[in-house]
Amino acid sequence: MCSQDDRLHFGRYSPIPDSRISQVIFSLYKSFHNDNDEKENHRWNNMIVKICNDLNISRDECLDCLEKEKEKQHNIQQVYANQKFNDLDFSTLALIRRHIHEYYIRGEHPSRNDLLDSLKTENIFHGTILELRHIVKKLGFTYKLIEGKMLLWEKNKIANERENFLKILHNNKLENIIWIGETVFNIKSADSNDEEVINKEWKVIILSAVCIEGFIESITKVHVTDDINKEFNSIEFTDWFEEQLMPSLNSESIVILENSLNHRHILDKAPSNDDEFVTKEVIKNWLKQNMIDFDDSFTKAELLCLVDVYKSLVPRYTIDYTAKLFGHQVLRYPINHNHFNPFHLIINEIKNNITCFDLPVTLQEAENLIKQSITQLTPDKWKNAIDKSNSIIEEAWNYELLLKVAKNIIKSELQECNNSVNDNDEDLDESISELSDETTQYSYDTDIDGERSDSSDSM
């Protein structure tokens, strides 16, 4: 780009810094550019010529500044939208997901604008279209191009994880369930003559296991630190899981965890054909460690085929393997489905108990206060939280069956239009234009067994 001395200037002939040029071009672009208006586009092209002449820059330099500023503004908006997502509680996210699912049940496919308007009408979400797009993507939905229409569709992986989770809990008794509760929140120290601790913010980390009878107090871990960036890492969690949780469980249990990175430390990565350096000996050792029989005469390709067949049956994560050794099963919440966790229904009571006391001055006093607030949670309070969570899960399981029928009917009707419909989950480019405001209707009737009344085939 040319120097400021070589440019003509706007306004009172004051030079425009390079950092401002992109912003000026971007502002003009927003004012004059419109893909759907030929007249507006003509005005924008004329504006580009004027910008280039006034700033003594080439057209390529002008467009390059514009693209950089568009990318910068997009990144800023993404950060803000991500913060908006993090600010939403689990129940609100669940309501947004359910609201989208209800469109499937009715046989409808909403545009982004339709979805935003209906969420506002139901008083569920009052953000912007960009924030909604970010939230919907985080929840596991993607826009797919089917039959020339942009359809909002839930990723198969997310839907399958939720169905499997609900099915396992539906088929097991509450007495066999162990919930792992993790929470992090901040508190401030009380006023003190010591300036170093006045209104100092501390992070509280609670790690506990809960059964239908309440907290397992002997293994509840409370940590208060002045390091606000402190988190439980995978090593600390694995040590707690192996050394404290597992020995405290007697009968065969299902241990439910949040789907976080701390819980997904890979035990022994299976050999893959993608790794060009993997040898036959490495593959054989993996098969032996997992007690899988093979013939010594097998080729490398045949050994890798065995790995592909059995790797899904081998515990993939360290804590899954540890639980299996103790006779237990690990189950993870589907991503962004933490509203199923009863721990989150009662954690606010722990926080409220803290506010009933004078806030502590020392870290040790803070830790003691947290432990005291946990002991105040009676078995009845915890049982109420479990019962409420269980009712949410049972209702979700029944709804899941209805949702599955609705999705299959929609797929069937789309395939009737074109047998080549591609059902793979594909994240479309963010540059896709906004969906049409027109909502496509797919009317259908179902009886109590979920069969279509017109007796047409469903997938």
Residue, then its C-alpha position, 0 to 999 in steps of 0.5 A: m500500500c502507498s504511503q500517507d504522503d502519496r495519498l489525497h486526504f478526506g475532510r480537512y486534508s488530515p492523513i488517514p492512518d492505515s488502520r483507519i483505511s480498512q474501517v472507512i472502506f468497510s463502512l462504505y461497503k455496508s452502506f452501498h453494497n447489496d448482492n440482491d440490488e443491481k442498482e446498489n451494486h453499481r453505486w458500490n462499484n462507482m464508490i470503489v473507483k472514488i476510494c481508489n482515486d482519493l486514496n491513490i491506491s489500486r483496486d486490488e489494494c482497496l479490496d484487500c483492505l476490505e477483506k481484511e476488515k471483514e475478517k476482523q469484524h467477523n472474528i470480533q462478532q464470533v468472540y461476542a457470540n461465543q461469550k453469549f453462548n457461554d452466558l446461557d444456562f443449561s436450561t435455556l440451551a435445552l429450550i432452544r434445542r427442544h424448540i428446533h425439534e418441535y419444528y421437526i415434529r410439525g414437519e416444518h423447516p424454519s429459516r434463521n429469521d423464522l427461528l429467531d422470531s419464534l424464539k423471541t415470541e416464546n420468550i426463550f432467546h432475544g439475541t441477534i441472528l449471528e448469535l443464534r447461528h453460533i448457538v445453533k452450531k454449538l448445539g450440534f445443528t448444521y445447515k444442509l443443502i437438500e433438494g435445493k433447500m437449506l434445511l436445519w438438521e441435527k448432526n447424527k452423532i449428537a442425536n445418536e449419543r443422546e438416544n444411547f444415553l437416554k436408553i441406558l438410563h431408561n433401562n437401569k434403576l436409579e440405585n445403580i447410578i453414580w453422578i459425578g458433579e463438577t462445578v467452578f465458581n468465584i467468591k470474594s473475600a470479606d472486607s479486611n484491614d489487609e489491602e491484599v485480600i480486600n475484595k479479592e476474587w477466589k476460585v472454588i472448585i468442587l469435585s464430588a460423586v453423588c448417589i441416590e442417597g446423597f453426596i459421598e462425603s468421604i471422597t468429595k474434593v473442595h479446592v479454593t485458590d487465588d489462581i482464577n485460571k486454575e482447573f482440574n486437569s485430566i491427571e488430577f481427575t484420573d487420580w481421584f477417579e482411580e484412588q478414591l471413587m472406584p474403591s468407594l463403590n460396592s455394587e456394579s454401577i453406571v458412572i455418569l460424567e460430563n463430556s469434557l476433555n478432562h475425562r477423555h484421556i486416551l488410554d492406548k490409541a489403536p494403530s491406524n493405516d493413516d500412520e505410515f510408520v506403524t509396524k506389524e509388531v506395534i499392531k501385534n502388541w496392541l492386539k495382544q494387550n487387548m487379548i485379541d487372537f490373530d494368526d502370526s501369518f497375517t499380513k499387516a493389512e489383515l492385522l489392521c482389519l482386525v484392529d478396525v473390527y475390535k477397536s470399538l469394543v476396547p475401552r478408549y479412555t483411561i477412566d473407562y478402562t479403570a471402571k471396567l476393571f472394577g466392574h463398572q460402566v462409564l456413561r457420558y452426557p451428550i455434548n451440551h446436554n448438561h441439563f440432565n445432570p441433577f448436580h446442576l439442579i442443586i449447586n445453586e443451593i450450595k452457592n446460596n448457603i455460602t452467602c448466608f455466612d460472612l465471607p471468609v478472609t483466608l483460603q482455608e476458611a473459604e474451603n471449610l465454608i464450602k464443605q459446611s454448605i455441602t453437609q447442609l444438603t440433606p438426603d431429601k434435598w438431593k433425592n428431590a433433585i434426582d427425582k426431578s432430573n429423572s423425570i426430565i430424562e424419562e420425558a426426554w426419552n419418550y420425546e426422543l422416540l417421537l422425534k425419531v419417527a418425525k425425522n424418518i418421515i421427513k427423510s422419506e418424503l425427501q427421498e421420494c422427491n429424489n433418491s439421491v439425497n445425501d444424508n451425511d452431516e456436512d458443515l456448510d461454509e459460513s459464507i452461505s447466504e441467509l435462508s429464505d424466509e419461506t418455511t417449507q411444510y411437510s404435513y403428515d399424520t401419525d397414529i399412537d404407534g408412530e406409523r404414517s396414516d397414509s401407509s407410505d414407507s419410512m426410513 
